[in-house]
Amino acid sequence: MKTNRRNRKNDREMKFLSFTCLFTLISVIVFFVGSLGLKAYNNSLSIKKQSMEEEILSTETQNDSLQVEIRQLASSDRVNQVAASNGMSYNQNSISTVSDGTTADGE
């Protein structure tokens, strides 16, 4: 009878040990697969970030060049030149300022 109890106890211990080893092995595999997946996802996010930063930089450069072009088109020399080509002249005495009747605080 004692050997029968020992055999059952040994069987339970062996089952528990095999379950523990299998669980540990599966946990390690899941950890490494998850780690690789997260690294790949992180790399893809880094690539997207870099492309967005390049796009932002390109847009900022375009905006800067357009601001320069706006300043050139709005310069008083150019306005005078366009006016002269259309038969107009710039006379400071004939300029009058019109306001809408409101004060600075909106009253």
Secondary structure, DSSP 8 states (H G I E B T S, - for coil): -HHHHHHHHHHHHHHHHHHHHHHHHHHHHHHHHHHHHHHHHHHHHHHHHHHHHHHHHHHHHHHHHHHHHHHHHT-HHHHHHHHHHTT----GGG------S--TT--
